[in-house]
Amino acid sequence: MQLGCTQLDCENLAMDSALVLAIVILAATAYGTWHKISRGKIKARNNHDAAFTSEELGSALGAQATLVQFSSAFCQPCRATSLILEQVVSKVPDVKHVEIDAESNLELVRRLNILSTPTTIFLDRTGKEVARAVGAPKRDQVINALNQLQQI
Amino acid sequence: MSAPQLIDARGPRIMAIVTFFVLGLALLVHSTLLIVWQLLAFATAAIFTPPQGIYGRFYRAVIQPRLKGPVPSEDIRPPRFAALVGTVFATLALAGLAFGIKPLFTIATSFALAAAFLNGFFNYCLGCETYLLFVRLRNRHTPDYEI
């Protein structure tokens, strides 16, 4: 096989490359671990700027709460998130799930500072953002967050 | 959104692990042959969809019949998007080798390698993390409301 270097400088080359390879694998492992831990967590937010109107939402707000899910075409966990949230709203009364295509709503995406999909924004009954989950959230965590919201 | 075409979700994971080993070896020995091979694998997956690409055909012929248990399904578009990004990086890596620009080869291969590693071992979704940012950058002329 043609390796692109002579026997002599291949040894030096392989040393440098092995170092690069090790750094890439370490960095990717660290990032991947952080990513796995942080994605899907529901974080409380008190964002008055991120109030939604029903025009922006494309439909009326839920009587108690609204889960606004931003999705995109090249997004694997968006489908799973959609199924989870649909399942939750079918069980919890007065909560609505609205899925928005991020790509065709870029102004909204910018205003809310959404960087990746899926991002789910929890709105209270007035349309104010109270929590946010980046990545696919767990079903039980969504239910917990909604319970807390309804106690306020 | 319209119903997406679904494929066996294990395929892209295994393809990503194969890609990781091919690119790792290519990085170690600066092999033009391996980069060309991987570029072909990426490009065929991007153009003809992942199951019709080189690795996809190998997966369906050799690996899939031997796997047992329920078949998880996934949308075909995210792995196809990842293959397109891979095609771009493999092309850059090849250009780096062809024109003797070593840093270009090293950086482009490293990014593709990291993405394949994350995809294969962490089930990382490249499209989720990068596509919206790409669209936002492409359309940055529209009014910007930063919070």
Interface residues (C-beta under 8 A of the other chain):
Chain A: M1 Q2 L3 G4 C5 C10 L13 A14 S17 A18 V20 L21 V24 I25 A27 A28 T29 Y31 G32 T33 H35 K36 N47 D49 A50 S71 S72 A73 F74 C75 Q76 P77 C78 R79 E99 D101 A102 E103 L106 E107 V109 R110 R111 L112 N113 I114 L115 S116 T117 P118 G135
Chain B: M1 P4 G24 L27 L28 V29 H30 S31 T32 L33 E74 D75 R77 P78 R80 F81 A82 L97 T106 S110 L113 A114 F117 L118 F121 F122 Y124 C125 L126 G127 C128 E129 Y131 L132 L133 V135 R136 N139 T142 P143 D144 Y145 E146 I147
